Amino acid sequence: MNGTSNVHNDLTFLEGIGLLELKGSKNRKAPVVDYDALHITVPLTA
């Protein structure tokens, strides 16, 4: 798999979970977000 495919798959995944929206034409889309920051909490214990 090449780098372009990896980026496409990552962006498609992020769109699917609602973190961004891909806007544009079929052949040329750009990621768009409606926020300035993202805070992620990762629990370190089970």
MMTF fields as JSON, N, C-alpha, C and O atoms, coordinates in Angstrom:
{
  "mmtfVersion": "1.0.0",
  "mmtfProducer": "UNKNOWN",
  "numBonds": 183,
  "numAtoms": 184,
  "numGroups": 46,
  "numChains": 1,
  "numModels": 1,
  "chainsPerModel": [1],
  "groupsPerChain": [46],
  "chainIdList": ["A"],
  "bondAtomList": [4, 2, 8, 6, 12, 10, 16, 14, 20, 18, 24, 22, 28, 26, 32, 30, 36, 34, 40, 38, 44, 42, 48, 46, 52, 50, 56, 54, 60, 58, 64, 62, 68, 66, 72, 70, 76, 74, 80, 78, 84, 82, 88, 86, 92, 90, 96, 94, 100, 98, 104, 102, 108, 106, 112, 110, 116, 114, 120, 118, 124, 122, 128, 126, 132, 130, 136, 134, 140, 138, 144, 142, 148, 146, 152, 150, 156, 154, 160, 158, 164, 162, 168, 166, 172, 170, 176, 174, 180, 178],
  "bondOrderList": [1, 1, 1, 1, 1, 1, 1, 1, 1, 1, 1, 1, 1, 1, 1, 1, 1, 1, 1, 1, 1, 1, 1, 1, 1, 1, 1, 1, 1, 1, 1, 1, 1, 1, 1, 1, 1, 1, 1, 1, 1, 1, 1, 1, 1],
  "groupList": [{"groupName": "MET", "atomNameList": ["N", "CA", "C", "O"], "elementList": ["N", "C", "C", "O"], "formalChargeList": [0, 0, 0, 0], "bondAtomList": [1, 0, 2, 1, 3, 2], "bondOrderList": [1, 1, 2], "singleLetterCode": "M", "chemCompType": "L-PEPTIDE LINKING"}, {"groupName": "ASN", "atomNameList": ["N", "CA", "C", "O"], "elementList": ["N", "C", "C", "O"], "formalChargeList": [0, 0, 0, 0], "bondAtomList": [1, 0, 2, 1, 3, 2], "bondOrderList": [1, 1, 2], "singleLetterCode": "N", "chemCompType": "L-PEPTIDE LINKING"}, {"groupName": "GLY", "atomNameList": ["N", "CA", "C", "O"], "elementList": ["N", "C", "C", "O"], "formalChargeList": [0, 0, 0, 0], "bondAtomList": [1, 0, 2, 1, 3, 2], "bondOrderList": [1, 1, 2], "singleLetterCode": "G", "chemCompType": "PEPTIDE LINKING"}, {"groupName": "THR", "atomNameList": ["N", "CA", "C", "O"], "elementList": ["N", "C", "C", "O"], "formalChargeList": [0, 0, 0, 0], "bondAtomList": [1, 0, 2, 1, 3, 2], "bondOrderList": [1, 1, 2], "singleLetterCode": "T", "chemCompType": "L-PEPTIDE LINKING"}, {"groupName": "SER", "atomNameList": ["N", "CA", "C", "O"], "elementList": ["N", "C", "C", "O"], "formalChargeList": [0, 0, 0, 0], "bondAtomList": [1, 0, 2, 1, 3, 2], "bondOrderList": [1, 1, 2], "singleLetterCode": "S", "chemCompType": "L-PEPTIDE LINKING"}, {"groupName": "VAL", "atomNameList": ["N", "CA", "C", "O"], "elementList": ["N", "C", "C", "O"], "formalChargeList": [0, 0, 0, 0], "bondAtomList": [1, 0, 2, 1, 3, 2], "bondOrderList": [1, 1, 2], "singleLetterCode": "V", "chemCompType": "L-PEPTIDE LINKING"}, {"groupName": "HIS", "atomNameList": ["N", "CA", "C", "O"], "elementList": ["N", "C", "C", "O"], "formalChargeList": [0, 0, 0, 0], "bondAtomList": [1, 0, 2, 1, 3, 2], "bondOrderList": [1, 1, 2], "singleLetterCode": "H", "chemCompType": "L-PEPTIDE LINKING"}, {"groupName": "ASP", "atomNameList": ["N", "CA", "C", "O"], "elementList": ["N", "C", "C", "O"], "formalChargeList": [0, 0, 0, 0], "bondAtomList": [1, 0, 2, 1, 3, 2], "bondOrderList": [1, 1, 2], "singleLetterCode": "D", "chemCompType": "L-PEPTIDE LINKING"}, {"groupName": "LEU", "atomNameList": ["N", "CA", "C", "O"], "elementList": ["N", "C", "C", "O"], "formalChargeList": [0, 0, 0, 0], "bondAtomList": [1, 0, 2, 1, 3, 2], "bondOrderList": [1, 1, 2], "singleLetterCode": "L", "chemCompType": "L-PEPTIDE LINKING"}, {"groupName": "PHE", "atomNameList": ["N", "CA", "C", "O"], "elementList": ["N", "C", "C", "O"], "formalChargeList": [0, 0, 0, 0], "bondAtomList": [1, 0, 2, 1, 3, 2], "bondOrderList": [1, 1, 2], "singleLetterCode": "F", "chemCompType": "L-PEPTIDE LINKING"}, {"groupName": "GLU", "atomNameList": ["N", "CA", "C", "O"], "elementList": ["N", "C", "C", "O"], "formalChargeList": [0, 0, 0, 0], "bondAtomList": [1, 0, 2, 1, 3, 2], "bondOrderList": [1, 1, 2], "singleLetterCode": "E", "chemCompType": "L-PEPTIDE LINKING"}, {"groupName": "ILE", "atomNameList": ["N", "CA", "C", "O"], "elementList": ["N", "C", "C", "O"], "formalChargeList": [0, 0, 0, 0], "bondAtomList": [1, 0, 2, 1, 3, 2], "bondOrderList": [1, 1, 2], "singleLetterCode": "I", "chemCompType": "L-PEPTIDE LINKING"}, {"groupName": "LYS", "atomNameList": ["N", "CA", "C", "O"], "elementList": ["N", "C", "C", "O"], "formalChargeList": [0, 0, 0, 0], "bondAtomList": [1, 0, 2, 1, 3, 2], "bondOrderList": [1, 1, 2], "singleLetterCode": "K", "chemCompType": "L-PEPTIDE LINKING"}, {"groupName": "ARG", "atomNameList": ["N", "CA", "C", "O"], "elementList": ["N", "C", "C", "O"], "formalChargeList": [0, 0, 0, 0], "bondAtomList": [1, 0, 2, 1, 3, 2], "bondOrderList": [1, 1, 2], "singleLetterCode": "R", "chemCompType": "L-PEPTIDE LINKING"}, {"groupName": "ALA", "atomNameList": ["N", "CA", "C", "O"], "elementList": ["N", "C", "C", "O"], "formalChargeList": [0, 0, 0, 0], "bondAtomList": [1, 0, 2, 1, 3, 2], "bondOrderList": [1, 1, 2], "singleLetterCode": "A", "chemCompType": "L-PEPTIDE LINKING"}, {"groupName": "PRO", "atomNameList": ["N", "CA", "C", "O"], "elementList": ["N", "C", "C", "O"], "formalChargeList": [0, 0, 0, 0], "bondAtomList": [1, 0, 2, 1, 3, 2], "bondOrderList": [1, 1, 2], "singleLetterCode": "P", "chemCompType": "L-PEPTIDE LINKING"}, {"groupName": "TYR", "atomNameList": ["N", "CA", "C", "O"], "elementList": ["N", "C", "C", "O"], "formalChargeList": [0, 0, 0, 0], "bondAtomList": [1, 0, 2, 1, 3, 2], "bondOrderList": [1, 1, 2], "singleLetterCode": "Y", "chemCompType": "L-PEPTIDE LINKING"}],
  "groupTypeList": [0, 1, 2, 3, 4, 1, 5, 6, 1, 7, 8, 3, 9, 8, 10, 2, 11, 2, 8, 8, 10, 8, 12, 2, 4, 12, 1, 13, 12, 14, 15, 5, 5, 7, 16, 7, 14, 8, 6, 11, 3, 5, 15, 8, 3, 14],
  "groupIdList": [1, 2, 3, 4, 5, 6, 7, 8, 9, 10, 11, 12, 13, 14, 15, 16, 17, 18, 19, 20, 21, 22, 23, 24, 25, 26, 27, 28, 29, 30, 31, 32, 33, 34, 35, 36, 37, 38, 39, 40, 41, 42, 43, 44, 45, 46],
  "secStructList": [7, 7, 2, 2, 2, 2, 2, 2, 2, 2, 2, 2, 2, 2, 2, 2, 6, 6, 1, 7, 3, 3, 3, 3, 7, 1, 1, 7, 3, 3, 3, 3, 7, 1, 7, 1, 7, 7, 7, 7, 7, 7, 7, 1, 7, 7],
  "xCoordList": [0.857, 0.0, 0.902, 1.884, 0.578, 1.423, 0.965, -0.086, 1.751, 1.455, 0.134, -0.577, -0.206, -1.463, -2.651, -3.614, -2.594, -3.677, -3.812, -4.925, -2.674, -2.715, -3.399, -4.238, -3.053, -3.661, -5.152, -5.964, -5.511, -6.929, -7.7, -8.78, -7.143, -7.808, -7.943, -8.984, -6.899, -6.955, -8.019, -8.795, -8.063, -9.053, -10.47, -11.389, -10.653, -11.96, -12.401, -13.569, -11.479, -11.788, -12.185, -13.194, -11.39, -11.682, -13.023, -13.734, -13.363, -14.672, -15.776, -16.817, -15.536, -16.528, -16.842, -17.964, -15.864, -16.119, -16.476, -16.611, -16.63, -17.138, -16.126, -16.513, -14.829, -13.82, -13.559, -13.041, -13.909, -13.736, -14.735, -15.408, -14.82, -15.687, -14.831, -14.03, -14.993, -14.277, -15.169, -16.246, -14.714, -15.507, -14.748, -13.519, -15.492, -14.904, -15.498, -16.552, -14.808, -15.279, -14.881, -14.159, -15.346, -15.057, -13.558, -13.081, -12.814, -11.388, -10.491, -9.306, -11.036, -10.196, -11.005, -11.849, -10.736, -11.447, -10.446, -9.281, -10.924, -10.085, -10.758, -11.978, -9.963, -10.544, -10.903, -10.139, -12.077, -12.558, -13.003, -13.697, -12.596, -13.036, -13.701, -13.385, -14.625, -15.351, -14.891, -15.673, -13.655, -13.138, -11.664, -11.01, -11.148, -9.759, -8.825, -7.614, -9.371, -8.547, -9.299, -10.527, -8.54, -9.107, -8.375, -7.15, -9.113, -8.51, -8.915, -10.099, -7.913, -8.16, -7.701, -6.59, -8.56, -8.212, -8.0, -8.87, -6.84, -6.513, -6.304, -5.356, -7.168, -6.974, -5.723, -5.485, -4.925, -3.689, -3.846, -2.911, -5.028, -5.298, -6.554, -7.409, -6.634, -7.804, -8.979, -10.037],
  "yCoordList": [-1.177, 0.0, 1.24, 1.293, 2.209, 3.4, 4.464, 4.321, 5.528, 6.588, 7.284, 7.636, 7.489, 8.153, 7.328, 7.879, 6.022, 5.147, 5.185, 5.178, 5.225, 5.285, 6.563, 6.521, 7.688, 8.966, 8.937, 9.361, 8.443, 8.345, 7.491, 7.875, 6.344, 5.462, 6.131, 6.014, 6.831, 7.521, 8.613, 8.73, 9.417, 10.485, 9.927, 10.48, 8.854, 8.218, 7.698, 7.831, 7.109, 6.63, 7.794, 7.717, 8.88, 10.035, 10.676, 11.165, 10.673, 11.172, 10.252, 10.721, 8.961, 7.993, 8.095, 7.802, 8.507, 8.637, 10.075, 10.391, 10.945, 12.288, 13.337, 14.409, 13.066, 14.061, 15.1, 16.178, 14.791, 15.748, 15.452, 14.421, 16.376, 16.197, 16.398, 17.33, 15.537, 15.678, 16.424, 15.947, 17.605, 18.428, 18.639, 18.702, 18.746, 19.004, 18.103, 17.498, 18.019, 17.184, 15.734, 15.426, 14.855, 13.421, 13.133, 12.311, 13.796, 13.515, 14.35, 14.046, 15.399, 16.271, 16.744, 17.633, 16.139, 16.489, 17.0, 16.603, 17.885, 18.438, 18.185, 18.299, 17.84, 17.654, 19.007, 19.967, 19.07, 20.295, 19.948, 18.955, 20.777, 20.603, 21.885, 22.971, 21.758, 22.913, 23.302, 23.87, 23.013, 23.337, 23.705, 23.409, 24.364, 24.825, 23.893, 23.916, 23.078, 22.19, 20.905, 20.854, 19.876, 18.577, 18.066, 17.945, 17.766, 17.24, 15.775, 15.44, 14.911, 13.478, 12.981, 13.28, 12.228, 11.623, 10.142, 9.452, 9.652, 8.242, 7.673, 8.06, 6.764, 6.164, 5.294, 4.529, 5.407, 4.633, 3.389, 2.602, 3.215, 2.017, 1.334, 1.962, 0.07, -0.684, -0.554, -1.125],
  "zCoordList": [0.0, 0.0, 0.0, 0.741, -0.808, -0.879, 0.113, 0.738, 0.258, 1.208, 0.947, 1.888, -0.331, -0.672, -0.198, 0.334, -0.382, 0.07, 1.582, 2.107, 2.294, 3.752, 4.224, 5.124, 3.63, 4.008, 3.701, 4.523, 2.533, 2.155, 3.166, 3.613, 3.518, 4.481, 5.844, 6.49, 6.285, 7.581, 7.568, 8.517, 6.496, 6.409, 6.325, 6.928, 5.594, 5.496, 6.862, 7.227, 7.619, 8.966, 9.873, 10.575, 9.862, 10.71, 10.352, 11.229, 9.074, 8.658, 9.197, 9.656, 9.136, 9.589, 11.075, 11.488, 11.889, 13.327, 13.708, 14.889, 12.703, 12.946, 13.339, 13.803, 13.17, 13.547, 12.466, 12.757, 11.228, 10.148, 9.049, 9.056, 8.102, 6.933, 5.692, 5.634, 4.706, 3.445, 2.463, 2.105, 2.027, 1.117, -0.179, -0.192, -1.265, -2.567, -3.621, -3.422, -4.751, -5.845, -5.613, -4.664, -6.471, -6.328, -6.343, -5.561, -7.217, -7.371, -6.473, -6.331, -5.863, -5.035, -3.831, -3.945, -2.684, -1.459, -0.432, -0.425, 0.432, 1.491, 2.834, 2.95, 3.851, 5.176, 5.791, 5.693, 6.425, 7.064, 8.478, 8.696, 9.437, 10.825, 11.299, 10.814, 12.249, 12.77, 14.171, 14.934, 14.522, 15.847, 15.735, 14.735, 16.79, 16.803, 17.562, 17.34, 18.45, 19.269, 19.544, 19.48, 19.85, 20.183, 21.412, 21.4, 22.47, 23.701, 23.827, 23.806, 23.958, 24.04, 25.413, 25.851, 26.077, 27.352, 27.136, 26.605, 27.547, 27.417, 28.812, 29.495, 29.25, 30.578, 30.595, 29.66, 31.649, 31.748, 32.605, 32.75, 33.169, 33.957, 33.419, 32.795, 33.672, 33.184, 34.102, 33.836]
}
